Amino acid sequence: MVTRIGGLASGMDIDSIVAKLMSAERAPLYKLQQQKTTYEWQRDAYRSVNTKIDTFSKYLFDNFLLSSNFVKKSTTISGANADKVSITAGTGASSSLNIQGVKELATAATSGAKTVEQTTFRNATDTDNVVDLGIAQGTINLNIDGIDKTITIGPNTKVSDLVSEGFTYDKNTGRFSFGGKKVEIADESSATFLRDQLGFTTSYTSTAIKIQDPNDANKEILAKTSTTLGELGISGSSLTFSIGDEASKTVNLDPNKTIGELVTDLKAEGLDASFDAKTGKLTIKTKEGKKLQFDDGNQGDLAKLGVSQTIGGSSKAFSQVEIATHGGTSETPSASTSLQHLGLLNDGKFKISAVQADGKMKDTIIEFKATDTVDSLIKRINSSGAGVTALFSNGQMSISANNTGTNKENVSADIQLKSVKTVNEDQSETIDNSGFALFNKLGFVSNTDANPSGEATVNISGKGTNAKYKINDLEMESQTNTINIQGYSIKLTGTFNTDYSSLTDGVSVSASQDTDAMMTKIKEFVTTYNGLVTDLNNSLKETKYRDYAPLTGEQREGMSESDIKLWEEKARSGLLRNDSILRDGLSKMRANFSGEIGGLSDRTIDSLSEIGITTSSKVSDGGTLEINEAKLRAALEKDPDQVAKMFTQMGKAEDTVIDPVTGQSKTVDTRGIAKRLRDSIDSFKLQIEKKAGRSTMTDSQYNIGKNMIDIETRIGRMQKRLVSVEQRYWQQFTAMEQAINKANSQSSMFM
């Protein structure tokens, strides 16, 4: 570190002098930084070209190599029943069809509307006796918001009595809670009662442990990891606790033991214990969320450790109060009705077998919970992938197959309910028939089938029907109403001439090339290609302003935003002027339009010039294409298939074909225009990527990137040298200042 003396003795502005000297020294650095910026701009310009030619390549694929987007067919449909069919001609449609009649449309199997049973259970209400909910008599000792309470549950205790003692009850969910109140459990038996009878969870919560400040007897501070248990007032005992159903464990509470050592001992016994010195809180819980219970005799020591037992969340749902026994009104189920209220008191699963699009049956296992509502059950069914759709409205439910037609497996119904069979590890089998009870409540299964003794199957629906029709004197049948035949896609929407007797009620269909659509697509191609060529030519011709280098940081500081923008527009101009990669790429793309396309049957239509597409003779146009629309239309009307092949044929660059005139084999380029252009573009893109890379490459993988790495290295070396130069200047000026100061001191001695 150089000591800097800023001109006190000499009266010179040393800071300004050094700054100007360093500005001159930094000139080579600025040139390197500008060169790096130029490389970055040039890289981005190349990548922009790659984006443009790649977009054009994808356009060729989507619009020509996917021939259905280029070769369009127009369909002619006639007949008295033409409104009963919808017909689309594909690229392969050529023959004529006569649909002589449709006897039957394909339909999907359905269960029909089934009436869901009335509710037989309900949620508990304020007037229900607690013991009627399955809660035993007993006593609960709690501290609620700082007030000790003893809550006794007797034979006549009602839900409302518990509410008056501090509980909260939600009649919509059937659950008890404490509504956000602070609750501490006083003893082990109360905790057990809350867990076992009411379904609450219990845990241990912490408050900050505080001790007397050794420097101020009237002040308390947070305990530390090194604080001993004796300092907390624990004179010596032990903590006894159980985890889940395991045997009790004990941890010694030696008064000389620190809080940190206690944590270690608790962990050794299987607890997840920690102490946060920032908050002063000791946390004790189980590792896997199991029940944790300390003995009643530990309450005092736990309190000194800031630990108390509390209650979490809400109780289990008391939603299985039987109406017939305890009163209430049966109701027509709604979408929000719980399955419990229909009498389904346990979770279960069922198997749906349904016809698929290929006509085969597929089995799907669906699980349900007693707490599900009708709506959530329907969502489970519809999202299961079983191939069915369940609906519910106004107390009724239906299930329909998603696929039309009759199954091909000779099964008696297209939707069936089946048992779920599980093979256990010991190879024994378990049969789950809980689904039959569920579907009995939903109205799909009779009472006699609601509780089968073994593996069982019940039909939920009948069979769907296949479409039946007659085309070109052949009677046919299909699973769906959409038929693909001879290049046509036919959708049947109604029946007609069902006995096929009438000779005049049929529907005739024929297809021909849509030359107008092909004409439009070819003109669009020429416009798109010309746009790309013009854009690339503009980059090659763009003016290079050599006096406008990229701005340095210091230069930017003295310019407005608009001035910076105008400057950089000129600095970026001409980055690809006369670029050899662009010239070569354009040249190869233009070459694709000369010469014949091999492998075509008609020698009179095998080059673009023969269908009216030529390269502009004007040099200034840069190789754009021109169209003679009359010649193009004439070629399309003469042989639309051959014109289509000129654009869409895949072929090879060197392919062996037989000359139709001489009968001799020869090697020709059989690629269509789209394939030729895409191959040229692939080569073009590769050359650009070697030069400028792509976004997923590192700088070391392409030429410009390597140049940027080299410049970065040179910039780093120069920046280190400039630090040394600046230090040298300051050393020299500091020495000068010291010398002047010494001379001034000496001269003052003689004054």
Number of C-alpha atoms within 10 A of each C-alpha: 4 10 9 16 17 17 17 13 16 16 9 13 11 20 15 11 13 16 12 12 14 16 13 11 16 15 11 13 19 18 15 18 21 16 17 22 18 18 19 16 17 19 23 17 18 22 20 12 19 23 14 13 21 17 13 19 19 13 16 22 17 14 19 25 21 12 17 14 15 22 24 21 22 17 18 14 18 14 15 12 20 17 13 15 18 13 19 18 24 20 19 15 20 16 12 14 17 17 25 28 27 26 18 18 21 22 20 22 27 22 20 15 16 16 19 22 18 17 22 20 27 27 23 26 20 15 11 18 21 24 16 17 20 13 17 16 15 14 15 19 18 23 15 17 12 11 10 14 15 13 16 14 19 15 13 13 17 19 21 17 18 18 15 9 13 18 16 19 22 15 16 12 14 19 21 23 20 18 12 10 13 13 20 23 23 20 19 18 16 18 24 17 18 19 17 13 17 21 17 20 19 21 20 21 17 18 16 18 21 20 16 15 13 10 8 9 8 8 11 14 14 17 25 20 17 12 18 20 22 15 16 18 13 19 13 14 14 14 18 16 19 16 21 14 9 9 8 13 14 14 15 14 20 16 16 15 17 19 22 18 16 22 19 15 17 20 17 12 13 13 19 17 19 18 18 13 16 10 13 20 22 23 19 20 21 17 12 10 11 15 16 18 21 21 14 14 14 15 18 13 20 17 14 16 24 19 21 20 24 19 22 15 14 19 20 17 18 21 22 22 24 20 16 11 10 14 12 15 12 16 16 15 24 17 15 11 19 27 28 24 25 26 21 21 15 12 15 18 17 21 23 26 23 27 31 21 14 11 17 16 23 16 17 18 17 19 15 20 17 18 19 18 21 23 17 18 20 19 14 16 22 16 12 16 14 23 23 23 18 18 16 19 12 11 18 18 20 20 23 22 24 17 23 26 27 28 26 14 11 10 15 14 21 33 31 21 25 23 23 21 15 12 10 9 7 6 8 8 11 14 14 20 25 21 25 27 21 22 18 18 22 22 18 27 21 14 12 8 16 19 16 15 9 12 13 16 17 19 19 25 23 17 23 23 20 21 24 21 25 20 17 11 12 10 14 12 20 17 24 21 21 17 16 13 14 14 15 23 16 17 16 22 14 16 17 20 19 15 12 18 10 12 9 11 17 21 21 19 19 19 23 16 21 17 20 14 15 21 16 11 17 20 16 12 19 16 15 14 18 18 13 19 20 15 13 21 20 15 20 18 14 16 15 15 14 10 8 14 17 24 17 13 10 9 10 13 11 10 12 9 11 9 12 16 12 10 16 15 13 17 20 21 18 20 22 22 17 14 13 11 16 21 14 13 19 20 14 18 19 18 13 20 19 12 12 22 24 27 25 19 11 10 15 11 20 21 21 22 19 16 22 17 20 18 17 14 12 9 8 9 14 19 21 21 19 17 19 13 14 11 15 21 17 14 20 22 15 12 14 19 14 18 23 19 23 26 23 23 23 16 17 17 16 13 15 15 17 14 16 13 7 7 9 9 12 12 15 18 18 24 26 28 23 23 25 24 21 20 18 20 21 16 14 22 23 14 17 21 21 14 20 26 25 20 10 6 12 11 17 13 15 18 17 21 22 16 16 21 15 13 17 15 12 15 19 13 12 17 14 11 13 16 11 12 15 17 17 13 16 20 16 13 22 19 14 16 22 17 14 16 15 13 12 13 11 11 10 9 7 6 5
